[in-house]
Amino acid sequence: MWKSCCHTAATGPPPSTVPIAVEMADYYYEYTECDSTGSRWRVAIPQSPGACTGLPEPVRGTECTFSCDAGEFLEMSAQECTQCAAGSYSLGSGVRFDQWDSMPAGFSSLATSLENSPRGDDSSSWVPQGNYLESNRDECTVSLIYAVHLKKQGSVSFEYQYPDKNLLFEFFIQNDQCQEMDQSADAKWLKLTNHGEWATHTVNLKSGTNILYWRTGGVLMGTKVVKPVLLKNVQIEGVAYTSECFPCKPGTFSHSPGSSTCDPCPHDTYSGHGASSCTPCNTTTQYAAEGSATCKDKPPCSKKDYFQIHTACDHEGKTQVMYKWMEPKICLEGVADAEPLPPSGEREPCPPCNPGFYNNDTATCSPCPPGTYSDGMKPCRKCPAGTEPTLGYEYKWWNVLPANMKTSCFNVGNSKCDSMNGWEVAGDHIQSGAGSSDNDYLILNIHIPGFKLPTSVSSHSATEFGRITFEFETVCAADCELYFMMDVNRKSTTVVESWEGAKTRQSYTHIMTKNASVSYTWAFQRTNQPSDVRRRVNDVARLYSITVSNAVDGVSSECRACALSAQPSSSTCVPCPPGHYIDTRTSQCTECPRNTYLVSHATPGPDACKPCGPASRSDKDHRLCYSDCHFTHTEGNATLTFDFSLLGSVGSLMNGPSFTSKGTKYFHQFNISLCGGQLAVCTDNVTDLSVTDSQREKGEGANSVKTFICQSTIIPASGRGFHTALSSQSINLADTFLGVTVENALDGVKAGPELWPQTSKKVPDINFYYRSLDETSSCVLGRSAVVTLRCNPVKSTKGDLSVPSRCPAGTCDGCTFHFLWESSGACPTCTDRDYHQIEGACKGGQQDLLYVWTEPKLCMGGVALPEKKTLPCEGMEYWVRLGAGLGAFTAVLLVSLTCYFWKKNKRLEYKYSRLVMSANKECELPGADSCAVMEGENEADMEDEVVYTKPSLLGKLKAIASKVSENFEHVQLNSSHSKALVWS
């Protein structure tokens, strides 16, 4: 093959085109970008820049989706797949990252601020740790980013450890436009793993550019440092072809062609770069751990290279201390400064059996039969009548490992310790073993299939089903850690507590709050030991005693009298039914009175039952009190009835925001079940392997709280750079309903009316009181809560929840929480006193009667407004006509009477003047009587003498007037006439 190279000299003639030999080392092949038809070309690229000719002509390349199988590479000259040679490996169309001595090319670690923008803070990042990457363990949000371009659809898979739910961990993918790919919640949020175990996560990838994000962060709020996320073995499928194989790294080899992986060199062998086999070490003076790149010289033996064990009791009841070299043995005996293996100790009497066990003069201890007990030194005896055995385990002598305990050794990168004992018995204690290397997890486990409560406790009302107490110490010259873990129902192991460094002898107690199968595990690890220093076998953890109460398969070391909630029957105790107590007078089980709940079986007599609070009642088993959401309040002559079911079953409130010391934004969300018909649920959306999908949908599982009032910490989607709001650290605020009242205190819980200024006195505030039995370090009597309901007609039926302005966290002292629920649904039930009647105008002889609510309307539900009524009515014209007629009649009557009396008065004046005239004629004798009408008189003057058989109304009036006139005349005559006058 030839090529022509052009060179420009400073002097001399221009170069001539001379064909010269072209070597393969002068160029390499690459494919062009794929065109719209999916085709591409293979072209030759010179190794060094320059204007060169004579390169091989471009030829049509393989299809864009072409790739080789694992263990093969694409030989570009022939464009054919060829097997990798021994000492190398290939993934075909994939790439693997399994070495993390430094951050591989293409990976970057980026910390983000609260506004999700990069910042120059290197204190928080993903850190390479050799075989894996370790995440940050603080509040900062840190992303591990890798961009890859796929020629076809592929996938990404990786292994991870995620043991601590206080650190949040998500994996998501973006395209080259920074648009997030569609992912389900299970693919995005990584599930918690068991302690020390690796989980594999796989996600499909689309062709084109994929930007991979592994993101961690959390909100600590004063908690201890969390355990980091570990990441290893990242493998991506679907990348472009590989035109070469990768050589095996030192300490590994591939002995056959076509390998897709390299295997680690066995113990006491080593290998260099690209090795097809491993070279043995000189085991006389050297050693090498698995996967070593070099052999190391064996140091002189010391006390750190052996450990002691106690033999099991023999047939004579004797035990012996013996010493063993740690395996694999990596030290030299018989050289200067070498420590010899100590001889075995003298045979000594075995320690006694543990309480609840007996030996019957044999070499082994056996558990006492059911219904019997022993202190470990005496034979088993039956419990007396009227008593019952105390079940459980109490291990304080360690001659052999108990039957329900196991020990093991575990290390992610070292399988040699799998066959070793993690812990060794040592007489009065059990201690961590040697292990095969530092960073091994030395594990001790005890399994409890369940708990059996004593007869004094009802399984329905119990808050403690059992407890485990152990006494321990740690002796560490450098970093070490002791973990205490728990696995409930064989789902997942969670860390209950851990201790770092050396700790003096002390005890620790954990309470089991539900009846379930549980495994308790202790794991000891010596950490951060440099590779050139031998193991720190003298760094140990010791357990002196382990006590488990109420274990269902436990043994008994003593008997106790039947409790106050059980009746003796033979050598057992028969528990009372739920909601019953022992009557001390009759020693019989007696049911609690109506609407009371059983407080404690330890209280004799009726004092064991406590009455439910106002407007509450107990369930049928007298376990707890609840409200039917109805309340009646009487004040004076007025009775108000409330129906709070209109507010709904559960209310929610999110307050804040608040900020941690590092500026992380978070909120507190409260869920409130007012009456208890449907309890409030607070759930962590950080995925736990122990919770099934159906349990997660129902709000169940280890990370959920179901009660009257609960609280969750919410981290907003933008608060830590996460794309979904996170809910974590759910706690119970109220699991006991005390009652409902308008009073400002109930059962020692105060409402705090000064926190809610009253706006109306027509409808009082109603207070719901709750208490939580969970004690905390700051609330030794447990937490309490008060929900104040206030009638507000302008609010919706669901209403609004709020917390006091002076206490934005909902509590001013950390123990009592206050909430205000304003709603129209908190108004009393409407009655007929809440509306009035309005009369409408009379139209066409019809009149409407309307009913309207009295404003402001301060009621809800209850009676409805009566329907409109229409009644007949008489119009205004009728009454006008009637009035006009009566007025005209009255006017005519008055005119008639006036005329009549005027005429009558004239006659009287006439008669009176005649009388006066006749009286003045003293010299004249009276004239003779005459029957004729006198001059001036007429027929009308005689009307007084006319008699009608049926007088008219006018006649009656005239008669009355006549009588009046006669009387008048008589009086006048008597007063004005001389007594000498005599009428004949």
C-alpha positions, 0 to 999 in steps of 0.5 A: 500500500502506498501513500503520497505525503506533501512536505513544504520546505523552507528552501528548495523546489516544491515537493514531487509526488512520489509513491512510498510504502504506507504502514498500518501504524500511520493511520486508523479506521473510523466510520462516518456518521450515519446518513438518513438511509442508515448507511455509513462509510469506513474511512482511513484517518492519519495518525499525525496531522498533515496533508497526505494522499495515498490513504485507502479509499473509503468503502461502504461500512457495516450497518449502523446497528451492527455490533459484535457479541461479548468477547469480540471486537470489530476488526476494521480492515475486514469489518468482521467480528474477531475474538479477543485474545487471551489476557483481554476482554470485550463487551461487544456493544457495551462498556463496563466501569468496574474500577474506581481508583479514580473517576473514569473519563466521562464521569463527573460529580456535581454539587448543586445549590438550592436553586439547582445551579452548579456551585464550586463546593468540592466538599460534597461529591462522589468519591472513588474507593477502589472497587466502588464509588461512595456518595456524599453523606450530608445534606448537599445534593450531589449528582454523578453524571455520565453521557453516552451516545447509543447507536441502537436501543440499549440498557444501563445496569449497575449495582448499589448499596442503599441502606439508609433512608435518611439519604435520598437516592434517585436515578434518572435519564435526560436526552441531549435537550435536557428533557427527562425521559419517561420513567416509572417511580420504581425505575427512578427511586432506588429501593433500600437494600439490606445492610451490606448487600448489593442490589442490581438496577437495570433501565432500558435506554433509547438510541441517541444521546442519554445523560445518566444521573445518579443523585443523592441528598437529604435533610438531616435536621440534627440526626446522626451522619447517614450511611452513604450510597455505594455504586459499582459495576456500571455497564452500558449496552448499545454503544458504538462498536468496539474496535479493540479489546481491553487488557485485563487490569493487574491482579486479574486474567483471562486464560481463554480467547473471547472473554467478556470478563477478567477473573481475579487471581487466586490467593497467593498468586499475582498478575500484571497488565493484560495477563492470561494467567497468574504467577504463584508467589513464593509461599514460604516467605510471601503471600498475596490476597485474592486479586493482587498485582504483587506478592508481599513479604510475610512479617513475623507473627505477632499477637494480632495473628492468632485468636482464642476459642473456648471448646464445648463442654465435654462429658466431664463438664470441662472446657478449655481455652485454645488458640488458633492462627488466623486464616489465611496465615500471613506471618512467619514463625521461628524468625526474629521477633516472631510471637509463638502460638500460646499453648492451650489452657487448663481444662476448667469447669463449664459455666452453668446453663443459662436461665431456663435451661438444665443439663441433667448431669450431661455435657449439653444444656437443654431447654426446660419443658413448657410450664416449667422453669429453672435458674440454670443450676437446678432441675426444671420444676412446674409452676405453682397453681395460679402462676404462669411461666415468664417466657423469653431468653436470657443468655449470660453464659457463653460456652456454646452458641445457642441453638437459635443464634448463628454467626457468619462473616461477610465481605463484598469483595472478599468471599474467603471469610464466608466460611469463617465464624464471625463471633466466638464464645468466650465463657462470660461473653461472646466476642467478634472473631478475627475475620479474613481481613479488615472491612469484613462484617462479623455477624451474629444473629438471633431469630425470634419467631414471634412474641407471646404477651403475658395474660395481663396484656391484651394483644389489641391494646398492647404498645409493647410486645417484647424487648431485647436488652444486651450489654456490650463494649467495643475495644478499638485502636482505630476506626471500627463500628458496631451495628445493631440491626433488625429484620421484620418478617424476613423482609429487609434488614434496617439499622436500629442503632450503631456505635463508632469507635471504642465504647465502655461497657453499657447496655442498650434496649429496643422495644418491639411494638408489633407482633411479628417474626424478627431477626436481631443482628449484630455486625462488627467492622474494622474500617479504614485500615491501610492495605500495608498494615495487618489486620487489627484482630485485637479490635473487638466487640464483646456481648456480655448478655442478651435478654429477650422478653415474651419470646413465643418459643422462649424458656422460663427462668421463673414463674409469676402470679396471674395478673389482674386481667387473668384468672388462675386455672390449674398451673396456667392463667386464663386471660380475660376477654378484651375490655374486661378486668378482674373484679377484686371482690369476686376474682372474676373477669368483668367488662368495662362499663359502657363508653369507657376504655381499658387503661391498664390491666395492672390497675385492680377493680373498676379503676382499670377502666377510664371514661371516654371524653365528652362527645366520644364513645368506646369501641366494642372491645373497650380499646379506644375512644372515638367520636361519631362527629356529632356534638351538642352544646347547650347554653342558656335556653339555646341548644346547638347541634354540630355535625362535623362529618361534613368536613370530610374524613381526613384534613391536610395542612402543609406549613412552612417553609423551614430551613435547616442549618445548611439552607435546605428548604423543607415543609411539615405536612400534617394529616388529621383524622378528626373523628377516627372513622378513617385514620390519617396516614403519613407515608415515606415515598423513599422506597423500602424493599420490605413494603410491597406495592399493594402495601405502599398504595394503601399507606402501609409498611415500616415507613408509614404511620396511621393514627389520628394526627401524623406529620411528615417532612416534605422536601420540595422538588426544587429544594434539593434538585430532585424532580419529585417532592419527597416525603420522609420522617413520618411521626405520630402526634396523636393516637388516643382520642380524649374527647370534644368540648367547648372548654379550654382544657381536657385531661391535662391538655390545654387548648390555648384560646389566646392563639386564635383570636375569637371573631364571633361569640354567637357560635363557640369554638369546639375543641377536639383533644388528642394524646400520643402515648409515644414518649420522646426525650423532650416529651416524657409524657408523650405528645398531645394535640388540640384541633379547634373547630370554628364556624366560618360561613364564608369558608367551604365545607372542607374549610382551611387548616392553619397553625398559630402564627407565633408557632409556625411549626404547629407547636410552641413547646414541641409537645403540644400541637395546635390546629385551627380548622375554619369551615362552614361545616363547623357551623351548628345544624340549622333549626327553625330559629335560624330563618324568618317569614316575609309577606309579599304584596297582594296581587290579583287577590293572591299573596306570597309568604317567603322564608329566608335565613337570618343573616349572617347565616351561622348554621349548616345542614339540618332543617331546610327553608319551608317552601313558599306559600301563596294565600288568597287576599282582598284587594285595596279597591274593596276596602276603599269602596267600603270606607267611602260608603261608611264615610258617606253614611256617617256624613248623612247621619250627622247632617240629619241629626244637625238639622233635627236638633236645630229645628228642635232647638227652634221649637224650644226657643218658641215655647220658652218665649211664649212662657216668658211673655205669659209670665209677664202679664201679671194683671191679666187672668189666664184665658180659658182652655182651648182645644184649638191650635194656637196661632203660630202653631201647626201640625208639625208642632204636634209630632211629639204626640204621634205614636208609631207602632214600629218606629224607624231609626230616625224616629228612635233618634227623635224620641231620644232627642225629645226626652232630652228636650223635655228634661231640658224644658223642665229644668229651665222652668224650675229655674226661671219661673216664679213659684206663684205660678200655677198651671191648671 
